[in-house]
Amino acid sequence: MNTTRMIIDCDTGIDDALAILYALKAPNVIVEGITTVFGNIDVGQASENTLRLLALANPGYEIPVAVGASKALVRETLGFSAHVHGENGIGGAELPPSAQRLVEEPAPDFIVRLANENPGEMVLVTLGRLTNLSLALDIDPQLKDKFKKVVVMGGTIFKPGNVAPVAEANLWGDPEAADRVFTSGLPVQMVGLDVTLQTRITSEHLGLLKQFGREENKDIIDFMEQSLQFYFKFYREANYYINSAPLHDPLALMAALRPDLLTWRQMKVRVEHQGQFTSGMVVADLRAQPKVGEFIEVAVDVEAEKAVGVFLSAFM
């Protein structure tokens, strides 16, 4: 089976952490680097969380971590999501410090360099604001031809938003960057709320992990249980979910490796960044002859039970 070489761009909150841990435990994946961005928390805390997660997972090889954007391209940052992800971004779970140091190269430069050194070989998975990737396109406009694919966790077409009526948080947090990326010609696959809200991890699943998880993953599973308690509480209050939470970022990570878990549809899209109530909305031109926007692949359905099983199996 072919090995997937991957860069993960993230704002390491609870579901980012689960996605990173999945990538480190899934078969046939090499994580070539992780870049961080503001979003769920500030970029400094996201970077610290990432280093500590790598120490927890102990992947057996060094994964460089590069610090990226601390704010959006244009708009003010309107605070962070402590009510969703906890003050430290990982639900208050405590992880020991890591001896690993951050690399000095800024995230956009890091992304450009890896893509240029490995043209057509890298998969980029973005789990936060698209600011780093937008800045990378400024550095190298030909970047659009150098990735195997770019899987974006963000957006929604047919479901309501989660931070505004029609906007999902990652795109809402820097809509100018999102629009730049979606219209850049990059091979974008969008994994948004249409599918992530269907794919939920439950307290029963955690029980199965504790019972059947591999011995070397015991500390990882303990961390997942701790951090997910905070997430479950948020989703109980926000969405009336009982002891369950969507696997937003892990599903995007899985989509990069197992696109067969999802149903895809090509759509011409733009990301709205002017509207008072619609900023961050993915506007899909679903007319018979679409004219507005550029084509990307959008995940419109998912084999949810199977996807959750694939996620859990990485730790069992």
C-alpha positions in Angstrom: 0.0 0.0 0.0 1.3 3.5 -0.8 2.6 5.7 2.0 0.9 9.1 2.3 3.3 12.0 3.0 1.4 14.7 4.8 1.6 18.2 6.3 -1.0 19.1 8.9 -1.9 22.7 9.4 -3.9 23.1 12.7 -5.0 25.3 15.6 -4.5 22.5 18.1 -7.8 22.2 20.0 -9.5 19.0 21.1 -10.6 17.6 17.7 -7.3 18.8 16.1 -5.5 16.7 18.8 -7.6 13.7 17.9 -6.8 14.2 14.2 -3.1 14.5 14.9 -3.1 11.4 17.1 -5.0 9.5 14.4 -2.4 10.5 11.7 0.4 9.3 14.0 -1.2 5.9 14.6 -2.8 5.2 11.2 -0.9 2.8 8.9 1.1 4.1 5.9 1.2 7.7 6.9 4.3 9.9 7.4 3.7 13.3 8.9 6.4 15.4 7.3 5.6 18.5 9.4 2.9 20.3 11.4 2.2 24.0 11.1 0.2 26.0 13.6 -2.2 28.9 13.3 -4.5 30.9 15.6 -8.1 29.8 15.9 -9.4 27.6 18.7 -6.6 29.2 20.8 -3.7 31.6 20.2 -0.9 30.3 18.0 1.5 30.0 20.9 -0.7 27.7 22.8 -1.5 25.7 19.6 2.2 25.2 19.1 2.8 24.1 22.7 -0.1 21.7 22.5 1.3 20.2 19.3 4.7 19.6 20.8 3.2 17.9 23.9 1.0 15.7 21.7 3.9 14.5 19.7 5.7 13.6 22.9 2.6 11.7 24.1 2.3 9.8 20.8 6.0 9.1 20.4 5.8 8.5 16.6 9.4 7.2 16.5 10.6 9.9 14.1 11.1 13.7 14.4 8.2 15.8 13.1 9.1 19.5 12.7 6.5 22.0 14.1 6.5 25.5 12.5 4.6 28.4 14.0 2.2 30.3 11.6 -0.2 33.2 11.6 -1.3 34.8 14.9 -4.1 36.8 13.3 -6.3 36.9 10.2 -5.2 38.6 6.9 -7.6 41.5 7.3 -10.0 41.3 10.2 -9.7 41.6 13.9 -9.5 38.3 15.9 -12.6 38.2 18.0 -11.2 36.2 20.9 -10.7 32.4 21.1 -13.0 29.4 21.8 -12.3 28.6 25.4 -15.9 27.7 25.9 -15.5 25.0 23.3 -11.9 23.7 23.8 -11.0 24.9 27.3 -8.5 27.5 28.4 -5.6 25.4 27.2 -7.3 24.3 24.0 -7.4 20.6 25.0 -10.2 20.6 27.5 -8.1 21.2 30.5 -6.2 17.9 30.0 -2.7 18.2 31.3 0.2 16.8 29.2 3.8 16.8 30.2 6.1 19.4 28.5 8.1 18.3 25.5 11.9 18.5 25.0 11.3 19.2 21.2 11.9 22.8 20.0 9.8 24.6 17.4 11.6 25.2 14.1 12.5 28.8 13.3 11.1 28.8 9.7 7.6 30.4 9.6 4.8 28.1 8.7 4.0 29.6 5.2 7.7 29.3 4.2 7.8 25.8 5.6 4.7 24.8 3.5 6.2 26.3 0.4 9.6 24.6 0.9 8.2 21.2 1.5 5.9 21.4 -1.5 8.8 22.6 -3.8 11.1 19.9 -2.5 8.5 17.2 -3.1 6.3 18.4 -6.0 3.1 16.4 -6.4 3.9 14.2 -3.5 2.5 16.0 -0.5 -1.0 16.0 0.9 -1.8 19.1 2.9 -4.6 18.8 5.5 -5.8 22.1 7.0 -7.7 21.9 10.3 -8.0 25.6 11.2 -8.1 29.0 9.6 -6.6 29.1 6.0 -4.3 32.0 6.8 -1.0 30.1 6.5 -2.0 28.6 3.2 -3.1 31.9 1.8 0.2 33.5 2.9 2.1 30.5 1.2 0.3 31.3 -2.0 1.6 34.9 -1.8 5.1 33.5 -1.5 4.7 31.0 -4.4 1.7 31.5 -6.7 2.7 28.2 -8.5 2.0 26.3 -5.2 -1.4 25.4 -6.7 0.3 22.8 -8.9 2.6 21.3 -6.3 0.3 19.5 -3.9 -1.2 16.0 -4.5 -4.3 17.4 -2.8 -5.4 19.9 -0.1 -8.1 18.6 2.3 -9.8 21.5 4.1 -11.8 20.9 7.3 -14.3 23.8 7.0 -17.4 25.3 5.6 -20.9 24.0 5.1 -23.2 23.9 2.1 -26.5 22.4 3.2 -26.2 22.5 7.1 -26.4 25.6 9.3 -23.1 27.2 10.4 -21.7 26.6 13.9 -20.4 30.1 14.7 -22.9 32.1 12.7 -26.1 31.2 10.9 -24.4 30.1 7.7 -20.7 30.1 8.5 -18.4 27.4 10.0 -15.7 28.6 12.4 -12.5 27.9 10.4 -13.7 29.8 7.3 -15.5 32.5 9.4 -12.2 33.2 11.3 -10.4 34.3 8.1 -12.9 34.4 5.2 -10.5 36.4 3.0 -7.9 33.6 3.3 -10.5 31.0 2.7 -11.7 32.7 -0.5 -8.2 33.0 -1.7 -7.5 29.3 -1.2 -10.8 28.1 -2.7 -10.3 30.2 -5.9 -6.5 29.6 -6.2 -6.7 26.5 -8.4 -5.3 24.3 -5.5 -6.8 20.7 -5.6 -9.1 21.4 -2.7 -11.4 18.8 -1.1 -13.7 20.4 1.4 -14.8 18.4 4.4 -17.4 20.5 6.2 -20.3 20.4 8.6 -22.4 18.5 6.0 -20.5 15.4 6.9 -18.6 16.1 10.2 -21.8 16.6 12.2 -22.9 13.1 11.1 -19.7 11.5 12.4 -19.7 11.5 16.2 -17.6 9.9 18.9 -19.5 8.8 22.0 -18.8 7.9 25.6 -19.5 4.2 24.5 -16.8 4.5 21.9 -14.4 5.7 24.7 -15.4 2.7 26.8 -14.5 0.4 23.9 -11.1 2.1 23.5 -10.4 1.7 27.2 -11.3 -2.0 27.0 -9.7 -2.9 23.7 -7.1 -0.2 23.0 -3.5 -1.4 22.5 -1.3 -1.2 25.6 1.1 1.3 24.0 -1.9 3.6 23.3 -3.2 3.6 27.0 -1.9 7.1 27.7 -3.3 8.5 24.4 -6.7 7.0 25.2 -6.6 8.5 28.7 -5.9 11.9 27.2 -8.7 11.5 24.7 -11.1 10.6 27.5 -10.1 13.6 29.6 -10.2 16.2 26.8 -13.5 14.8 25.3 -15.4 15.3 28.6 -15.1 19.1 28.0 -16.1 18.7 24.3 -19.1 16.5 25.2 -20.3 19.1 27.7 -20.1 21.9 25.1 -22.1 19.8 22.5 -24.7 18.9 25.1 -25.3 22.6 25.7 -24.9 23.8 22.1 -26.5 21.0 20.0 -28.3 18.8 22.5 -26.0 15.9 21.8 -25.8 13.5 24.8 -22.3 12.3 25.6 -21.1 12.6 22.0 -19.3 15.1 19.8 -18.5 15.4 16.1 -15.2 14.3 14.7 -14.7 17.4 12.7 -10.9 17.4 12.2 -10.4 13.7 12.4 -12.8 13.2 9.5 -10.9 15.6 7.3 -7.7 13.7 8.2 -9.4 10.3 7.4 -10.8 11.8 4.1 -7.2 12.5 3.0 -6.4 8.8 3.5 -9.7 7.1 2.8 -11.7 9.3 0.4 -14.0 6.3 -0.2 -15.6 6.9 3.2 -17.3 10.0 1.7 -19.4 11.0 -1.2 -17.9 13.9 -3.2 -19.5 16.4 -5.5 -17.8 19.1 -7.7 -19.1 22.6 -7.0 -18.1 26.0 -8.0 -17.8 28.1 -4.8 -16.7 31.4 -3.4 -16.3 32.3 0.3 -18.3 35.4 1.3 -16.3 38.0 3.2 -18.3 41.2 2.9 -21.7 40.3 4.3 -22.8 41.4 7.8 -24.6 38.1 8.4 -22.9 35.8 5.8 -19.2 36.4 6.3 -17.5 33.0 6.1 -20.3 31.4 4.2 -19.4 29.0 1.3 -21.5 30.2 -1.6 -21.9 27.3 -3.9 -23.3 28.0 -7.4 -25.6 25.0 -7.8 -27.2 26.2 -11.0 -27.2 23.9 -14.1 -24.6 26.1 -15.6 -22.6 27.5 -12.6 -20.7 30.7 -13.3 -19.6 32.0 -9.9 -16.4 30.7 -8.3 -14.0 27.9 -9.0 -14.5 24.2 -8.9 -13.5 22.3 -5.7 -14.6 18.8 -4.4 -17.1 19.0 -1.6 -17.9 16.1 0.7 -21.7 15.8 0.7 -22.3 12.5 2.5 -20.3 10.1 4.7 -20.5 6.5 5.9 -20.5 7.7 9.4 -20.5 4.5 11.4 -17.7 3.1 9.2 -15.7 6.3 9.5 -15.9 6.2 13.3 -14.8 2.6 13.2 -11.8 3.5 11.1 -10.9 6.2 13.6 -11.2 3.9 16.6 -9.3 1.1 14.9 -6.1 3.2 14.7 -5.8 2.9 18.5 -6.9 -0.8 18.9 
